[in-house]
Amino acid sequence: MTQMALVIDLNVCVGCHACVTSCKEWNTSGEAGSLADIRPYDDDPSGTFFNRVQTYEAGVFPLTDTIHFPKSCLHCEDPPCVPVCPTGASYKRESDGIVLVDYDKCIGCKYCSWACPYGARELDEERKEMTKCTLCSDRINNESLPERDRKPACVLACPTSARIFGDIHDPESEVSRAIRERGGYQLMPEWDTKPSNHYLPRVKTESACGCGKAGGCGSESADVSLEAQFERGAVGLAAFATKR
């Protein structure tokens, strides 16, 4: 069975939120309909988003690191949100494995959001319906679009190509190769939901000077520790603070 999904490369995500804004734009004008923005500029903003980017600071100063973590519906192969829906509004499409919501059946009871361990469901406060990422199902199947554009809006908008879209059940697909070759992992696999979306881990650089080149840029020996170079003034605080 086909299982479409996203693979997100955390090593190149820069937290620009292009995926967030493009997702909001496409889905507001698409099949999902208008997505509410209530009090968008007040002290207590509220709005409906299918995709969000959470930013974390990891480590202890000065060895800190900023991590941008995009998160949306993971389109689980065994989605807990589907069986709890009392009206059958939440369902998993057999043709491509995408988890969707039938808005004509949704009563906004929030059972699906309580069942989802990833917090991927949101209640649209204006429509009183549960909403979520659809992987732009109305776009990827739109034959009026050029084939290169039949991808989720977030994938097309990402300036660093941090998002890959494809069939994870096809061993020769780009997403399957990325997962296999780069150690792609699932979010919270202990919940046994078998999330389809995967993440590619951040990669530690091999350079000692902080230039990003394997073995260093040549101005310092690769076997000289970054700490020693920092103490001698060979590298700046920025390079030291972003040590991998």
C-alpha positions, -999 to 999 in steps of 0.1 A, spaced: 0 0 0 12 35 -8 20 57 21 28 93 12 47 113 38 72 140 45 109 136 55 123 167 72 160 174 73 167 191 106 203 197 95 193 224 69 160 238 84 167 274 92 134 282 109 123 308 83 86 298 85 82 297 47 65 263 51 41 278 77 31 308 56 28 288 23 7 262 41 -16 288 55 -20 305 22 -27 274 1 -51 257 25 -71 289 33 -78 291 -4 -81 254 -11 -105 226 -1 -99 232 36 -116 265 34 -109 296 54 -86 290 84 -94 314 113 -71 341 126 -86 354 158 -68 383 176 -37 379 154 -20 410 167 -32 410 204 -14 398 235 -33 365 233 -32 356 195 -51 326 182 -52 311 148 -55 278 129 -23 264 114 -16 230 98 21 234 102 42 250 129 79 254 135 91 251 171 125 265 180 146 252 209 179 262 224 199 231 233 230 227 254 247 249 281 263 283 272 287 287 255 282 253 239 246 260 228 228 252 196 195 264 181 172 237 167 143 244 145 117 216 146 88 217 121 58 197 132 24 189 116 2 158 113 25 128 110 -1 107 90 4 77 112 -1 42 97 -21 33 128 -37 67 136 -53 68 170 -74 98 159 -95 77 135 -112 51 157 -122 76 184 -141 98 160 -178 93 168 -190 104 134 -164 89 111 -152 123 101 -115 113 106 -104 87 82 -72 73 65 -74 74 27 -66 39 13 -52 52 -20 -22 70 -4 -24 66 34 -31 103 41 -52 110 72 -80 134 65 -111 150 80 -146 150 63 -157 185 74 -194 177 66 -193 150 93 -171 168 119 -189 181 150 -159 196 167 -160 173 197 -122 173 200 -119 135 206 -93 133 178 -72 160 194 -73 142 227 -62 109 211 -34 124 191 -1 122 211 16 148 188 -8 177 193 -14 178 155 -51 186 156 -66 220 160 -101 233 164 -109 261 141 -127 285 165 -148 301 138 -159 270 119 -161 247 150 -144 219 131 -112 200 137 -85 208 112 -51 193 103 -24 189 77 -37 172 45 -3 170 28 -21 193 3 -42 164 -10 -61 188 -32 -28 198 -48 -9 166 -52 -38 150 -71 -46 180 -92 -38 170 -128 -43 205 -140 -10 214 -123 24 206 -139 37 174 -124 66 192 -107 40 213 -88 21 184 -74 37 185 -41 26 200 -7 29 238 -6 55 236 23 78 214 2 77 238 -28 83 269 -6 112 256 15 143 276 4 168 250 18 150 219 5 146 206 40 114 189 32 111 158 9 77 143 -2 71 108 -14 60 72 -8 79 57 21 67 23 12 85 25 -22 121 14 -13 135 33 -44 117 66 -36 137 97 -26 122 97 9 129 60 15 165 64 4 169 94 27 155 75 56 177 45 49 210 63 42 208 92 67 192 75 97 158 90 94 137 85 126 101 87 137 88 110 164 79 91 196 77 56 181 69 42 216 33 52 210 30 25 183 12 48 160 38 42 132 41 79 121 48 81 84 66 114 85 103 110 94 131 134 105 167 134 94 190 140 123 214 170 126 249 161 114 280 169 134 305 188 114 341 174 112 359 207 110 379 220 140 379 256 129 341 260 125 342 266 88 320 236 80 346 219 58 356 184 66 391 185 81 390 223 85 399 252 62 437 248 66 443 277 89 444 254 119 452 218 123 421 196 125 435 178 155 437 210 175 406 212 198 381 240 192 384 249 229 422 255 225 417 276 194 391 297 211 414 303 241 441 315 216 417 337 197 419 316 165 381 313 163 354 336 174 326 331 200 301 324 172 320 294 160 326 282 195 290 286 205 277 266 175 301 237 180 285 204 169 
